[in-house]
Amino acid sequence: MLEKRYYFQEIEDVVLLNLNNLLFEVFERRIQKKYQSGLVMGFWHGRWQSQKIGWHQKTYNDLLLKYWPKINAVEESNVLVPLCGKSLDMIWLAKQGYTVVGLEIVQQAVETFFAENQLEFDTVEIGKHRKFSSQPFTIFLGDVLDLNAGIIQADAWYDRAALVAIEPSNREDYVKQIRKQTKSGAVGLLITFAYPQEQMQGPPFALHDDDVKSLFSDGFEVECLEKIDLEDEKERGLTNVTSSVFKIRRFNDCIED
Ligand SMILES: C[S@@+](CC[C@H](N)C(=O)[O-])C[C@H]1O[C@@H](n2cnc3c(N)ncnc32)[C@H](O)[C@@H]1O
């Protein structure tokens, strides 16, 4: 009888210990996530504040102009532009008749976009985000990964310098977010940037064609439209630099994760 009690006590202790470890792990992961997102925010705020925004293009992106007409996005529909910065590509999309929904973490970027394009805007708080609107543009200010599912419901999306700007450990969550914010059948245009990752610390992080195929392997159809060999970027110490253009189509309704 006594032995039996000891035996149960031991099991109880083990269960308690495991539970404690589990709680600790969950707590640690939460702290890590918060810390990481703080770092991400700090990094991008710094870049905008010091105007080190070398990715920003003063003309429309030539690959957008060449390939957007080929992906058959529904006319006059809603296009999601994740990590939009103050990209002029949003202006081009609007000129084609689309409504444009951007996602951006730095307020200065959002305000500059509206100011430089002489657009007055309204704002409203939605969950953890602030929504800036000036038809046909809406930009959600906040972390792309934090936007609640289904808020946008876009018919198409355009990713230039977005997935490559995301920490590789967050890429799967980013793809889940694309799925959550687009309609079934939505099409996307993705422009990548790749180089041997050991040559530079991102961002931009190297995104190889195989990474794209594996990230979008569940519920998406992926087609590479063009692969371009870019010149070596000697000042950044990069060789074997390439850029690929993908058409990506969400083809089924997935159960929410
Ligand atoms: C490399 S820039 C590209 C901007 C734009 N796509 C373009 O082509 O000009 C990446 C942008 O994403 C924003 N960003 C970075 N991490 C983000 C996040 N987790 N959520 C939303 N925006 C983010 C940055 O502030 C920056 O403006």
The ligand as a Tripos MOL2 file, in Angstrom:
@<TRIPOS>MOLECULE
LIG
   27    29     1     0     0
SMALL
NO_CHARGES

@<TRIPOS>ATOM
      1 C1         12.4800   46.1620  -48.3100 C.3       1 LIG1
      2 S1         11.1480   47.2070  -47.9870 S.3       1 LIG1
      3 C2         10.1270   46.9620  -49.4240 C.3       1 LIG1
      4 C3          9.0300   47.9710  -49.5770 C.3       1 LIG1
      5 C4          8.1870   47.8260  -50.8720 C.3       1 LIG1
      6 N1          7.6730   46.4990  -51.0580 N.3       1 LIG1
      7 C5          8.9430   48.2740  -52.0830 C.2       1 LIG1
      8 O1          9.1020   47.5010  -53.0200 O.co2     1 LIG1
      9 O2          9.3780   49.4390  -52.0960 O.co2     1 LIG1
     10 C6         10.2750   46.3250  -46.7190 C.3       1 LIG1
     11 C7          9.2140   47.1470  -46.0310 C.3       1 LIG1
     12 O3          8.4800   46.3170  -45.1540 O.3       1 LIG1
     13 C8          8.2760   46.9520  -43.9060 C.3       1 LIG1
     14 N2          8.1870   45.8380  -42.9280 N.ar      1 LIG1
     15 C9          9.2070   45.1010  -42.4450 C.ar      1 LIG1
     16 N3          8.7600   44.1450  -41.6180 N.ar      1 LIG1
     17 C10         7.4120   44.2700  -41.5890 C.ar      1 LIG1
     18 C11         6.3850   43.5780  -40.9110 C.ar      1 LIG1
     19 N4          6.6530   42.5390  -40.0940 N.pl3     1 LIG1
     20 N5          5.0940   43.9590  -41.1130 N.ar      1 LIG1
     21 C12         4.8080   44.9980  -41.9490 C.ar      1 LIG1
     22 N6          5.7500   45.7100  -42.6000 N.ar      1 LIG1
     23 C13         7.0410   45.3510  -42.4240 C.ar      1 LIG1
     24 C14         9.4640   47.8760  -43.7450 C.3       1 LIG1
     25 O4          9.2120   48.9790  -42.9210 O.3       1 LIG1
     26 C15         9.7250   48.3010  -45.1900 C.3       1 LIG1
     27 O5          9.0410   49.4680  -45.5230 O.3       1 LIG1
@<TRIPOS>BOND
     1     1     2 1
     2     2     3 1
     3     2    10 1
     4     3     4 1
     5     4     5 1
     6     5     6 1
     7     5     7 1
     8     7     8 2
     9     7     9 1
    10    10    11 1
    11    11    12 1
    12    11    26 1
    13    12    13 1
    14    13    14 1
    15    13    24 1
    16    14    15 ar
    17    14    23 ar
    18    15    16 ar
    19    16    17 ar
    20    17    18 ar
    21    17    23 ar
    22    18    19 1
    23    18    20 ar
    24    20    21 ar
    25    21    22 ar
    26    22    23 ar
    27    24    25 1
    28    24    26 1
    29    26    27 1
@<TRIPOS>SUBSTRUCTURE
     1 LIG1         1 GROUP 0 **** ****
